[in-house]
Every structure is written in C-alpha cells, then in structure tokens.
Amino acid sequence: MCYRNDNIAEALPELIERGMYHSSILFKDASPDIRDRLLQQVEWDDDNRNHLLLILIWIGDSVVVGQFREWRLHPPKWAGQLFVGPEVYALEGGWELTPNGEKRNLIHDLSYAIRPTGEQQNGAVEASAAHFLKTNDSNCPWCEGKLTVLMEADTSHPSLAYLNLPMERLQVLTCERCGSYSTIYMELDHQGVPAWSQFNHKPNYLPSSDYEDISVETVPRLTLSSKPHSPYYAAEWALTQQDSQIGGHPSWVQDADYPLCPCCASL
C-alpha cells in the first residue's frame, strides 16, 4: 500500500474484526461506512482510542475534519486521557486543522525518489537538474565545521515547480553535526542563495567540536528520479525503503514534529 499506493479498502472490515488497528495508514482509503463505524467506536473504545484517532486522521475526509473541528471547540470527556488535543493528531497524517477549522495539507502528493546513480528504477533526470551532499564553503557558527548542501535542484523540475519559486535553483543548506540537536533555519535571497538565519538558537548541548570532514570520494553519487513514486512510499519509518525523496509523506521515528516558521509561527 505504501510502495504502490494500492487501495486495500476491501480488507479493512477483516482488520477491524481482528482488532488490527496499529498500522493506521492502512485505513486511508476507508469507505464512509468504515469511517462512521470508527467515529462511533472512538467514543467508547478506551483501549484503542489512540490508534483510532490516527486512523481517522489518515482518512481525513470532510466528515473527519468536521468532527475534529467539533472536538477542538468542545473537547470530549475522553480528551483528558490524551497527551495532546485530538486536533494535534492531524500532523501524523500530514495535515493540520487551521485556526478557522479548515484542513491544510503539509505535504505535497508529488514525490520523487533520490537514489544512488545506477539504481534508478524509473529513470533519472539529467545530472544538472539536481546535486546532493556537496560541501559548502561556509562554516557552521556553532561547531565551525563546513556546512553541507543537502540539495541543489532546478526549480522547474516537477518536484519543485508547484512552489512557483522566484529563483532558478533551490539550495538546502545545513550542518550535518548540529542539525541533529536543533532545527536549523536558512534564509534565501532572491537568487536562492542560503544564509544562516538570525532565528537559529544554539542548543544547550552539542557534541565535541572535533570533527573530520567527510571525503567527497566517500559520498555516494545521487540522482533525482524523472518519474514520481507513491506519496506514501516512506510514510512508515520501519519499512525497508532506503531512499530519500522530495515531496510525499515524511518518515517520523518520533511523533510528527513539523518545525514552526520562526517569522510567523505557522507550520
């Protein structure tokens, strides 16, 4: 279902009968009858409520959105058993409930794989369209190591074209060492050149500043697929896929943790 986006709606009644609610993404194409049944069940099923809320989030149709809007306005009695409000669960399905109660998607369904050169299954774009894992000349102000260009890509490629960016190429820059300990923001000028953001805050803990730069020869050569794959391809972190991607649902080992924009405090 994740790799090919197959519809398994016919199997869902049996999953319910067997009490198999753990893989919530499997229910994303559930019928209205299944949806309504689960909306009723979540009210009384204390043992499975957490999984049921996640399932409803993956279904995410207008009825579900309306119910989560109602729960935000009028929290149910069981909401006190949760660690977060019911509406916060929406992040797990790649969307949020906006302040005015509408559904806003946080991901784009167009998803293009980034794979080692020679392993592309759907063909690769020309090398000039995207480059990955290059060493930048700038240094990280926290650890003083070289910053890494995770990606530099042509904004006319379908994976980025829908953003209507004003620059011809987009660079994504980070520090490989410090990025694991804090969200690192970069600010782009009109030419798409990234610079360390004034909103970055050094975390209380960072590893030792002693480091060795990775040799370019040890970095695999990566290419961007010319054809999209399933937007759910990497949605389950425990599956065997090893690809990075542009677009589609991300893998969350922890709970969904989309960073807020430091300027407007929105996702």
URRAHU-V914635 format. One record per helix or strand of 2 or more residues. SS is the DSSP state (a for helix, b for strand). FROM is the first residue (numbers start at 1). LEN is the number of residues. If there is no record, write none. Layout:
# URRAHU-V914635
((SS:FROM:LEN) (SS:FROM:LEN))
This chain:
# URRAHU-V914635
((a:9:9) (a:24:4) (a:32:13) (a:49:11) (a:62:12) (a:77:5) (a:86:8) (b:95:3) (b:103:3) (b:111:6) (a:127:3) (b:130:10) (b:146:9) (a:158:4) (b:169:6) (a:178:3) (b:186:3) (b:194:3) (a:216:3) (b:222:4) (b:244:3))
